[in-house]
Amino acid sequence: MRSERRAAVLAAVMTLAASLAPAELVERVVAVVDGRALCLSDVRAVEQLDGVGRDVALGRLVDETLLFHEAFRLPQAALAENDGADGDAAVRRARQRRAVIRRYVDFRFRPQVRIEDEAVRQAYALGSTADPAGADFDRAAPALRERLVSAEVARRVEEWLRDLRAAARIRYNPD
């Protein structure tokens, strides 16, 4: 009698479960970077902020995690309490992570970059970065110099990230 009742309850539960729509996955660990779990919600936040697909977003999140871990060690990179306070939690974390990285990069790399006047003159002569309104060299030079500095900083960050990735333990979890 008990086994018949148990079977009937089990059948009712299975019928109910079959009639329900498939559940949506809310959260899971998609990767682990040096012992730090990266969650699906954080990948979705990068997708939302950058307008990219899941694989690209996961790659960016891994990179940001590596950079953030290094940047967070420096007190000058710390954020004020109200920085990035809007949006959902994952988007807020992504904005804060990026702000800390930007501050660190500005503090660590930007002061090291020196662009010679000759490089600015060459960029002006190439015309690809000259002011479209036809500004003379003296007016165009500050913007050209800033573009060259930014490009050099980006190159150094890419090199730094390559070193961080080579030293990191990264494990991706299958779907």
Beta strands, then each sheet from edge to edge (+ up, - down):
strand 1: 29-33
strand 2: 36-39
strand 3: 170-172
sheet 1: 2+ 1- 3+
end
